[in-house]
Each structure stands twice: as C-alpha cells, then as structure tokens.
C-alpha cells in the first residue's frame, strides 16, 4: 500500500491511496476501501496532531544532513521534480524538502473533511479485466481469479456491509469492459458508485484493529557529539562555572579552564 499527493497542478490536486490486491482482495475491493475510509474517519475524529509535522521535519533534516549516495543523474532528476510544480528560490532548492510551513490546523481539518465518498474515484486495474483472453495472465491465475470471485459471491455476507451493499453493482468480469480510452486505446468501464456504499464510506463504523500510531521517541532532535568520559572529566565549581581537565597521552602538561 502507498499514499502520495497524486496529481498537483494549478488547476487542482488529488490525494491518492494505492493498494496492491491479491485475487481474493480484488473480489473484496469494496471492503478494502471501507477500511481506508474507516481510518480517514479515525484521523478526523482524533484531530490534528502537530507532532506529526515535527517528526516529518526532523526526518527531512536528518536526510539532508546525512544523505545517501545517489547517481548524479538521479539527483538532478529529483531536483527537477521539485522545481516543476513549485516556485522555489534558487538558494532554497537543495534544502527545499526540509522546509516546512507553520502548521495550519484549520486548513488540515478542512482538507480532511473533503476526503469522503462525494469526491472519491476508485480505480480497479487488473489483467483479469482485459477482454482479450490472449493478453491475460496464465491459466492458473485466471482460474484463481474465477475461484476468488465465485467464493466471494457465494459466501454469507453481513447485512449492511460493503460486500452486501455492493452486490453485483460493479461486475468483476471482462464482460463489462465496454469503453476505449481515446489516446492510448486502453479498455475500461465506468460504473456509478452505489448510493448505499457511498453512505457507508461517509460514516463508517469504527474498526477495532485501527489506531493512530504513537509518537516516535527515537527520532533524534539534537545530534551534537558529547565528549567521551575517558577523554574529558568535568566538575562544577562553587561559583557555577565548569572546569574541564583534559588528559593528555604523553609528558605534556594539562590544562584547566573555566567557562
């Protein structure tokens, strides 16, 4: 699974959640999507968590200070990707990913309210949907898809669940692929989302296994090096100053200083 900002242009932006499904998962895609909306509702109900941005900022600064080696071409491509959608000052380009605006909790809450079934587009992509049998995967995989869909359709469904609501509204067979995309010739089908399923996604029941992760206490905030106790002994003077005795390795003298 993965989450990304999706397309982001001056005309609008999308928020994308991508999940790879097995044959059984494809048959139960509506249940998988319901879990996504259950987590979104959990985040909405929890409210904005400022520490999340603090953690992201600290991790970005760590990556900037201690970068992994990368090919020059990959580095240039990554910088170009940053420059393309944004107006960035030249002097800020290299450290752009470490710069975070002040958290606008009201704006985050407003964006979260838009993540519901009113604006969702669900895309199901699989070789199983290809109308041409010659282009589908091997026979074993075709049989696996058929078995998973048949098992899903035959199983007892909880009334009001995503599986019960969906029924046969979105056929998971190549037979329903009746349209062709004009530029690339991709075969596809478009099906309206059932109203009952949209209502479930807009107000899903809590999921007992979902929770907001705790703060990560292992993300460092201060990477300053401390002196080793074998090389430096420090003592606090009565006046509050600190005296440091540095031990040399030879016949030289020692030093004492206050600060």
WONOR-V469228 format. One line per field, one symbol per residue. ss: DSSP state (H for helix, E for strand, C for the rest). A space follows every 50 residues. Layout:
ss = ???
This chain:
ss = CEEECCCEECCEECCEEECCCCHHHHHCHHHHHHHHHHHHHHHHHHCCCH HHHHHHHHHHHHHHHCCCCCCHHHHHHHHHHHHHHCCCCHHHCCCHHHCC CCCCHHHHHHHHHCCCCCCCCCCCCCHHHCCCHHHCCCHHHHHHHHHHHH HHHHCCCCCCCHHHHHCCCCCCCHHHCCEECCCCCCEECCCCCCHHHHHH HHCCCCCCCCCCCCCCCCCCCCCCCCCCCCCEEEEECCCCCEEEEECCCC CCCCCEECC
